[in-house]
Amino acid sequence: MTVFVHLCTVCNMYIYDPAAGDTREGISSGTTWEEVDPSFVCPICGAPKDAFTPLEGEAAEAAAVKYQGFLDKKRPKAALTLAGVREKSQEHLMGICSVNKVCDGDPSRLCMGQKYGAPIGLGGVGKGLAFTSNVESLDRVRLKMRLITDHAEPDLSTTIFGKDISLPVMASSLSGVKASMGGKMPESGFAEAILAGCVKADTIGLIGNTSDDGEETTGVEAVKKVGGGIPIFKPQANDRLIELIGMAEEAGAAAVGVDVDGASSTNWERAGKPVFRKSVTDLKELTGSTDLPFMVKGIMCAEDAEAAISAGAACIDVSDHGGRSLGATPGMAEVLPGIVEVVDGRVKVTAGGGVRTGFDALKMLALGADAVLLGRDIARAALGGGADGVKLHMEYVRSDLRRGMLLTSCDTVADIDGSILV
Ligand SMILES: Cc1cc2nc3c(=O)[nH]c(=O)nc-3n(C[C@H](O)[C@H](O)[C@H](O)COP(=O)(O)O)c2cc1C
């Protein structure tokens, strides 16, 4: 049989074979070269139709064999991209989160609006005021570009809980794949992805505490499996917390903590598992039960910061669960400076809520945080790309934080302070 094909003379690889057509271009078999639309381009290199030459006989056969070899060749998997990870996360979050370019809690977003008892997914509680306040307050903070200084490559490294990390950004504690994130990934896979992704990015991950039956210890077990991380437990009865803190010690956790703003957790209440506010005495008992640095997460006022310090906390996290606890709290950028002033360097201060870029992280550091925590973006990264997705997201934030430090003349994390704000 005489083989008659057209070869692309630009890439010398693609052949148009009328017997096969071209399914990628939607051209069915039997379509002659003359019938192929003049706008046709080589699907490999994009060369126009007039760059093709006819081949027949042995030359056509040889070209067909070469092209088949190209098609059969095992190519390395396409590199994971952050855009690809975010797109993939949509498969998990269908009907819950539309993975917008900016996660801002705008009332028109899929996640927002009053839920009248339905799960809040990735949104904020109530009318979403606390969620939007976080983003909007940070948006109002602006950076001073300052360039006429001696050049230095910014050093993003810092130390927290005795651990050196390569950037002052960590994953915040997250949990509840079934309750809030579509349930298509096991809670253990989610927790391990976050913690391992943070290890890969040379930082530390916090991990949350789900109320799902049989999964309450998944976070701390993931810390053990991955060999690092900080479990943050819901404010359950102290006896139970002391048991869990013991597990964290055994797991090799870098620190341990309680999210005091989980005192009204809908998921825990729904599951019939009581959670409580904690008194200074309660917290003293917890901090006294362990040598691990203790973090109190969910501090939104100077009184609580003072109380946590007096109870022996090594770190307070200024946050409001990403606007998921008390639906009308002020934004992070509004409360953080006042709390930092009261703390006055006595303990570490982390802060999270509305941080979406490296520039946002820089602002939080300038407002006084020692390190910054990322919530929703890390959830999406873990769902869409596992540990590599989390690492990619951290690298994205690192890149803009480095750029921000460079353009505000901050050579080290210690150089970042209120003087870079306008
Ligand atoms: C889906 C979801 C689950 C969360 N689960 C927990 C948790 O188990 N424990 C906890 O301390 N905080 C939890 N948080 C709060 C985050 O740790 C963090 O404070 C918040 O997400 C930061 O705001 P951002 O999402 O705007 O970055 C959760 C937040 C979300 C969105």
Ligand as a Chemical Component Dictionary entry (heavy atoms), coordinates in Angstrom:
data_LIG
# 
_chem_comp.id                   LIG 
_chem_comp.type                 NON-POLYMER 
_chem_comp.pdbx_formal_charge   0 
_chem_comp.three_letter_code    LIG 
# 
loop_
_chem_comp_atom.comp_id 
_chem_comp_atom.atom_id 
_chem_comp_atom.alt_atom_id 
_chem_comp_atom.type_symbol 
_chem_comp_atom.charge 
_chem_comp_atom.model_Cartn_x 
_chem_comp_atom.model_Cartn_y 
_chem_comp_atom.model_Cartn_z 
_chem_comp_atom.pdbx_ordinal 
LIG C1  C1  C 0 -11.851 25.071 56.533 1  
LIG C2  C2  C 0 -11.134 25.604 57.741 2  
LIG C3  C3  C 0 -10.841 24.756 58.785 3  
LIG C4  C4  C 0 -10.186 25.229 59.912 4  
LIG N1  N1  N 0 -9.895  24.362 60.938 5  
LIG C5  C5  C 0 -9.229  24.824 62.025 6  
LIG C6  C6  C 0 -8.865  23.941 63.082 7  
LIG O1  O1  O 0 -9.156  22.762 63.065 8  
LIG N2  N2  N 0 -8.177  24.465 64.135 9  
LIG C7  C7  C 0 -7.815  25.782 64.198 10 
LIG O2  O2  O 0 -7.164  26.190 65.147 11 
LIG N3  N3  N 0 -8.153  26.643 63.210 12 
LIG C8  C8  C 0 -8.839  26.198 62.127 13 
LIG N4  N4  N 0 -9.140  27.067 61.111 14 
LIG C9  C9  C 0 -8.676  28.472 61.194 15 
LIG C10 C10 C 0 -7.267  28.632 60.602 16 
LIG O3  O3  O 0 -6.293  28.016 61.399 17 
LIG C11 C11 C 0 -6.830  30.084 60.428 18 
LIG O4  O4  O 0 -6.882  30.750 61.652 19 
LIG C12 C12 C 0 -7.630  30.856 59.390 20 
LIG O5  O5  O 0 -7.999  30.017 58.330 21 
LIG C13 C13 C 0 -6.788  31.998 58.862 22 
LIG O6  O6  O 0 -7.486  32.778 57.964 23 
LIG P1  P1  P 0 -7.375  32.617 56.369 24 
LIG O7  O7  O 0 -8.083  31.373 56.021 25 
LIG O8  O8  O 0 -8.075  33.839 55.878 26 
LIG O9  O9  O 0 -5.929  32.571 56.001 27 
LIG C14 C14 C 0 -9.818  26.600 59.975 28 
LIG C15 C15 C 0 -10.095 27.443 58.914 29 
LIG C16 C16 C 0 -10.748 26.963 57.802 30 
LIG C17 C17 C 0 -11.016 27.896 56.653 31 
# 
loop_
_chem_comp_bond.comp_id 
_chem_comp_bond.atom_id_1 
_chem_comp_bond.atom_id_2 
_chem_comp_bond.value_order 
_chem_comp_bond.pdbx_ordinal 
LIG C1  C2  SING 1  
LIG C2  C3  SING 2  
LIG C2  C16 DOUB 3  
LIG C3  C4  DOUB 4  
LIG C4  N1  SING 5  
LIG C4  C14 SING 6  
LIG N1  C5  DOUB 7  
LIG C5  C6  SING 8  
LIG C5  C8  SING 9  
LIG C6  O1  DOUB 10 
LIG C6  N2  SING 11 
LIG N2  C7  SING 12 
LIG C7  O2  DOUB 13 
LIG C7  N3  SING 14 
LIG N3  C8  DOUB 15 
LIG C8  N4  SING 16 
LIG N4  C9  SING 17 
LIG N4  C14 SING 18 
LIG C9  C10 SING 19 
LIG C10 O3  SING 20 
LIG C10 C11 SING 21 
LIG C11 O4  SING 22 
LIG C11 C12 SING 23 
LIG C12 O5  SING 24 
LIG C12 C13 SING 25 
LIG C13 O6  SING 26 
LIG O6  P1  SING 27 
LIG P1  O7  DOUB 28 
LIG P1  O8  SING 29 
LIG P1  O9  SING 30 
LIG C14 C15 DOUB 31 
LIG C15 C16 SING 32 
LIG C16 C17 SING 33 
# 
